[in-house]
């Protein structure tokens, strides 16, 4: 009586329809479809929002043009329509289709305040800096948080655990912009550890760009303060979550079983405790990317760092609606991509998630 | 006797709780011979699992070994105290000498790695580097426990049913050819047909590998079928131990008799099941004298004041010890119950 009546081998679909069904049911397809849906929803939402905002941006622009250039309403309207790159008098549905079809082709229109500047080009100029600083910040914060969190759980109740818990709780409860201000105030102004003025911008403009130690050093130097802010604002959360996750994993029977089998502690720590304890944090990482990008707006303004946040805050101040629209869309896109990556990573880490696919492929 | 592989001597284990010390295992002693199967029976929370974990030094941080020794004799080696092992010596003792099948089979396999990785992990931890040989050994064992070897070897735990996982654990437990295997209720979480398979598998393994088993079970019928020796535990004490026939046909402790009477019989159509009244005692503030006396129908004054000692019953017959002030009466009562059963047949 060998147990081989496997449910996995049965009903293997055949032919084109089978292949289609397999694709639709596959994990990757589901993830991508979800991502596309989210981006579409955000696009639609921003479209509606811009048109429903109090103080219709088009009307505001028209009156600005009338005041500035002393032209008639019709001329101003024509100018504004040219700026907005759509006909404000067309039915909403036509505008919507027009807008979406342009977005699909990667055309985000032109900036309202500085005519002739494509929004996409603006975004592409600022986005790398945001990705660079936030990516670096999250990478360090996540890694440090996980390592410290595991150590706290292993040595729970120790001095190390207690001190770290206090530090984590304090840093995690201070908003990131306060941390940024504190860094400037204490380290920059009072202790004079760096010159606040010199660290403006993304890089020292005197140094020629290239893969030279000076240039990379300058990049890191300028990103240092925002990155430190991101780390200190988020690392406490990772530490505490990882600690509690590790503690519950340590209580699992398979960890005791691994010890009973005489496995080396390092192997138990990595493959049995660490990997299982990390699972919930991977999902959280994806969520936090959205939060950090949102929070970066103020941080980049405080440190005068030329990222997307700086661009967005300038756009808001100048009522540059096309730019705002574009930045929102890119932020949504970045969050969706990050979520998708996290989902894929989760699938790699946890075979149980891959069930849908595994059933078909085996 | 010289063929004793594991000798537990006066083992006491306590848990530190907010209310005080909880004596979960209280001065337990027994010997396990080569090829012998010892069944530990008793209600939940009587210290059976703690005893097993104690032998392997796998107790949680809140537990303390207060006293006692676990003398283990390796094949062709000198006896050692397994409780004194540390570091790599302890790692080598675990699994290669004494392995364990955990109670929660569904939870004893790491959900994120394949069965084969757990096999390789175990082998590598014990200095085995020939993975081809280990794979062949694992496949052979999987076949022995009636699993589809190739499929199970490459599977993730979630792809296996509860009964399959239980058999994977059993196969894994003998991977390194240990002398002693501790089984913590290996049949509790599975259906009746899988139970039968597992019992048959265990018998095969025992016969072909000559291992000794300590077998924890609530299920007396399985204990009766598997065991050479049966030991009853109550509230941390080992209250009776004897050969399987002695224990089932001539029980001498009121608690053992109570457990036996609580088993449904095919022949007994005359009455409802006799469960033991009351519930296990508070082990931090245990009853005086014999801990079982508040629930015992044989109890007299002496049971409330004096703690009964484990005493030899048959001076020249089969091995049998019991810690009961009224073992003679218990035996008489047991004879009556058995006679009734025969009459009913």
Interface residues (C-beta under 8 A of the other chain):
Chain A: X1 X2 X3 X4 X6 X8 X252 X253 X254 X256 X257 X258 X259 X260 X261 X262 X263 X264 X267 X271 X272 X275 X276 X279 X349 X350 X351 X352 X355 X358
Chain B: X56 X58 X90 X91 X92 X93 X94 X95 X96 X99 X100 X102 X103 X104 X107 X108 X109 X110 X111 X112 X113 X114 X117 X118 X121 X122 X125 X126 X143 X146 X147 X148 X151 X156 X158 X159 X161 X164 X169 X172 X197
